[in-house]
Amino acid sequence: MKSLNNNEINIVRGVFIETLSDEFTSQTGVGVYAYLAPMDINQLFKEYLHQSGTLRIFIKYYVRKYII
């Protein structure tokens, strides 16, 4: 991912958390905070920033792997 400034990172982080929570809700009926602590979500966000796939694919893969 290209270099982002702080404002852009905050926007991307918000979209990331919202998308992650939506996926957990659709797969389990409850949001991400029922499963992960904020520190875990932040670590997952850092992992996402260092990979090359799309957000949706990254999150779908993670949630599927996590709940199985």
C-alpha positions in Angstrom: 0.0 0.0 0.0 1.3 3.4 -0.8 2.5 5.8 1.9 -0.4 7.4 3.7 -0.6 10.5 6.0 -2.2 10.3 9.4 -5.6 11.5 8.3 -5.7 8.9 5.5 -4.7 6.2 7.8 -7.5 7.1 10.2 -10.0 7.0 7.4 -8.7 3.6 6.1 -8.7 2.2 9.7 -12.3 3.3 10.2 -13.3 1.6 6.9 -11.3 -1.5 8.0 -13.0 -1.8 11.4 -16.5 -1.2 9.9 -15.9 -3.8 7.2 -14.5 -6.3 9.7 -17.4 -5.8 12.1 -19.9 -6.2 9.2 -18.3 -9.4 8.2 -18.3 -10.8 11.8 -22.0 -9.7 12.1 -23.0 -11.4 8.9 -21.2 -14.6 9.7 -21.9 -14.9 13.5 -24.7 -12.5 14.4 -22.4 -10.3 16.6 -19.8 -7.7 15.9 -16.1 -8.0 15.9 -15.7 -6.7 19.5 -17.4 -9.9 20.8 -14.4 -11.8 19.5 -11.4 -9.5 19.3 -9.9 -6.9 21.7 -9.1 -3.4 20.2 -5.4 -4.3 20.4 -6.0 -7.4 18.3 -7.9 -5.4 15.7 -5.1 -2.8 15.5 -2.6 -5.6 14.9 -4.8 -7.1 12.2 -5.1 -3.7 10.6 -1.3 -3.4 10.5 -1.1 -6.8 8.8 -3.7 -5.6 6.3 -1.5 -2.6 5.5 1.4 -4.8 4.7 -0.4 -7.2 2.3 -1.3 -6.7 -1.3 -4.8 -8.0 -1.6 -8.1 -6.2 -1.4 -9.8 -5.3 1.9 -12.9 -7.5 1.3 -10.8 -10.6 0.5 -8.5 -10.1 3.4 -11.3 -9.7 5.9 -13.4 -12.6 4.5 -10.4 -14.9 4.7 -9.6 -13.8 8.2 -13.2 -14.1 9.6 -13.7 -17.5 7.9 -10.4 -18.8 9.3 -11.2 -17.3 12.8 -14.7 -18.7 13.3 -13.9 -22.3 12.0 
